[in-house]
Amino acid sequence: MSSLKTIRERQNLTQEEVAERSGISARTIQRIEAGTAPKGHTLRALAKALAVEEKELLAGAISIEGENTNEESAGERGVPAPIRYPAVKIINLSSILFILLPPLNILVPLLLMFWLKQKNELVRQIISVQILWTIAAPIAFMLGIFLKLGRTFTLLLIIAIVLSNVGIILRNAMAIDRNKELSIRLNFSMV
């Protein structure tokens, strides 16, 4: 099986989706999957569209479900594991279960990152956003209490803080589905 086809299937993409992302025709993608080696612009465009290194597209040693025809795994060769967007979405949505227990809204996605073997920039950004929210939420709550605007205001503030995190998580989940990226992300990573 060709590396392109394996990577494409791991990322749950059709040939047409890869063609749209890369700007390479679907016919060319079919030829590459049939055995023609990609070169030059085609190789660079496909690598960028699939978020893999060019050498991974040329390797031919990667197969489905993390098994490969060589004895060594992708991680041992220094090639990053491909991004599995359904797993990334699960990691993102796992935070929503623990919004009221702030340390767990970081710990659970972090554990899932290792368990699902998705140590990529998307997941690091998801966890970084949760860390930042976990730091900012109590600060906002304490400021609200110090303003002494009453119990109603404090209750509304708590609801707003919780809903802000639900909104962040759901918005990122939709962006992962649509664009394979996050809509709310940081310019830096805390993980």
C-alpha positions as CSV (number, residue, x, y, z in Angstrom):
1,M,0.0,0.0,0.0
2,S,1.3,3.5,-0.8
3,S,2.3,5.9,1.9
4,L,0.0,8.5,0.6
5,K,-3.0,6.2,0.8
6,T,-2.1,5.0,4.3
7,I,-1.6,8.6,5.6
8,R,-4.8,9.7,3.9
9,E,-6.8,6.8,5.4
10,R,-5.4,7.4,8.8
11,Q,-6.6,11.0,8.6
12,N,-10.0,9.8,7.4
13,L,-9.7,11.8,4.2
14,T,-11.0,11.0,0.7
15,Q,-8.8,11.5,-2.4
16,E,-11.0,14.5,-3.2
17,E,-10.4,16.1,0.2
18,V,-6.7,15.7,-0.2
19,A,-6.9,17.2,-3.7
20,E,-8.8,20.2,-2.4
21,R,-6.4,20.7,0.5
22,S,-3.3,20.4,-1.6
23,G,-4.3,21.9,-4.9
24,I,-3.2,18.7,-6.6
25,S,-5.6,17.0,-8.9
26,A,-7.5,13.9,-7.7
27,R,-6.2,12.0,-10.8
28,T,-2.6,12.8,-9.7
29,I,-3.4,11.5,-6.2
30,Q,-4.8,8.3,-7.7
31,R,-1.6,7.8,-9.7
32,I,0.6,8.4,-6.6
33,E,-1.5,5.9,-4.6
34,A,-1.1,3.4,-7.5
35,G,2.7,3.6,-7.2
36,T,4.0,6.7,-8.9
37,A,6.4,8.6,-6.6
38,P,5.5,12.2,-6.0
39,K,8.2,14.8,-6.9
40,G,8.8,18.5,-6.5
41,H,5.8,20.8,-6.0
42,T,3.4,17.8,-5.8
43,L,5.5,16.2,-2.9
44,R,5.7,19.5,-1.0
45,A,2.0,20.4,-1.5
46,L,0.9,16.9,-0.3
47,A,3.2,17.0,2.7
48,K,1.9,20.4,3.7
49,A,-1.7,19.5,3.2
50,L,-1.4,16.3,5.3
51,A,0.9,17.8,7.9
52,V,3.6,15.2,7.4
53,E,7.3,15.3,6.3
54,E,8.1,14.8,2.6
55,K,10.2,11.7,3.4
56,E,7.1,10.1,5.0
57,L,5.3,10.3,1.7
58,L,8.2,8.6,0.0
59,A,8.9,6.0,2.7
60,G,6.3,3.4,1.7
61,A,6.8,1.6,5.0
62,I,3.8,3.0,6.9
63,S,0.6,1.0,7.0
64,I,-2.8,1.2,8.7
65,E,-3.4,1.0,12.5
66,G,0.2,1.9,13.4
67,E,1.7,-1.3,12.0
68,N,4.3,-1.0,9.3
69,T,6.2,-3.2,7.0
70,N,9.5,-2.3,8.7
71,E,10.2,-3.6,12.2
72,E,10.4,-0.2,13.7
73,S,7.5,2.1,14.5
74,A,6.9,5.6,13.1
75,G,7.9,7.1,16.4
76,E,11.2,5.2,16.4
77,R,12.0,6.5,12.9
78,G,11.5,10.1,14.1
79,V,8.4,10.5,11.9
80,P,5.5,12.1,13.8
81,A,2.4,10.1,14.1
82,P,-0.3,11.4,11.7
83,I,-3.1,13.5,13.2
84,R,-6.3,11.5,13.8
85,Y,-8.9,14.2,13.9
86,P,-11.6,12.0,15.6
87,A,-9.2,11.4,18.4
88,V,-8.3,15.1,18.6
89,K,-12.0,15.9,18.8
90,I,-12.5,13.3,21.7
91,I,-9.5,14.9,23.5
92,N,-11.1,18.3,23.1
93,L,-14.6,17.2,24.2
94,S,-13.2,15.4,27.2
95,S,-12.6,18.7,28.9
96,I,-16.3,19.5,28.9
97,L,-17.0,16.7,31.3
98,F,-14.8,18.2,33.9
99,I,-15.5,22.0,33.7
100,L,-16.6,22.1,37.3
101,L,-13.4,20.2,38.4
102,P,-10.7,22.5,36.9
103,P,-7.6,20.3,37.4
104,L,-9.4,17.4,35.6
105,N,-10.2,19.5,32.6
106,I,-6.5,19.6,32.0
107,L,-5.4,16.2,33.3
108,V,-8.0,14.1,31.4
109,P,-7.1,15.5,27.9
110,L,-3.4,15.2,28.8
111,L,-3.8,11.5,29.7
112,L,-5.9,11.0,26.5
113,M,-3.1,12.7,24.5
114,F,-0.7,9.9,25.6
115,W,-3.2,7.1,25.5
116,L,-4.4,7.9,22.0
117,K,-0.9,8.7,20.8
118,Q,-1.8,12.2,19.6
119,K,1.2,14.3,20.7
120,N,0.7,17.0,18.1
121,E,0.3,20.7,18.0
122,L,-3.5,20.7,17.9
123,V,-3.8,18.7,21.1
124,R,-1.1,20.8,22.8
125,Q,-3.1,23.9,21.9
126,I,-6.3,22.3,23.3
127,I,-4.6,21.6,26.6
128,S,-2.9,25.0,26.6
129,V,-6.3,26.8,26.2
130,Q,-7.7,24.7,29.1
131,I,-4.7,25.6,31.3
132,L,-5.1,29.3,30.5
133,W,-8.9,29.1,31.2
134,T,-8.2,27.3,34.5
135,I,-5.9,30.1,35.6
136,A,-8.1,32.9,34.3
137,A,-11.5,31.6,35.7
138,P,-10.6,31.8,39.4
139,I,-9.0,35.3,38.9
140,A,-12.2,36.5,37.2
141,F,-14.3,35.0,40.0
142,M,-12.2,36.6,42.7
143,L,-12.4,40.0,41.0
144,G,-16.2,39.6,40.8
145,I,-16.4,38.8,44.6
146,F,-14.2,41.8,45.5
147,L,-16.5,44.1,43.5
148,K,-19.2,43.2,46.0
149,L,-22.1,43.5,43.5
150,G,-24.3,40.9,45.3
151,R,-25.1,37.2,45.1
152,T,-27.0,37.5,41.8
153,F,-24.0,39.0,40.1
154,T,-21.7,36.3,41.6
155,L,-24.1,33.6,40.4
156,L,-24.2,35.1,36.9
157,L,-20.4,35.4,36.9
158,I,-20.0,31.7,37.7
159,I,-22.5,30.8,34.9
160,A,-20.7,33.1,32.5
161,I,-17.3,31.6,33.4
162,V,-18.5,28.0,32.9
163,L,-20.4,28.9,29.7
164,S,-17.3,30.6,28.3
165,N,-15.3,27.3,28.6
166,V,-18.2,25.3,27.1
167,G,-18.2,27.8,24.2
168,I,-14.5,27.5,23.7
169,I,-14.6,23.6,23.6
170,L,-17.7,23.4,21.3
171,R,-16.3,26.1,18.9
172,N,-13.0,24.2,18.7
173,A,-14.9,20.9,18.1
174,M,-16.7,22.4,15.2
175,A,-13.5,23.9,13.8
176,I,-11.8,20.5,14.0
177,D,-14.7,19.0,12.0
178,R,-14.8,21.7,9.4
179,N,-11.2,22.9,8.9
180,K,-9.1,20.4,10.8
181,E,-7.8,23.2,13.0
182,L,-8.8,25.1,16.1
183,S,-10.7,28.4,16.0
184,I,-9.6,29.4,19.5
185,R,-5.9,28.9,20.0
186,L,-2.9,30.6,21.6
187,N,0.2,32.0,20.0
188,F,2.2,29.8,22.3
189,S,2.0,26.4,23.8
190,M,2.1,25.6,27.6
191,V,2.6,21.9,27.1
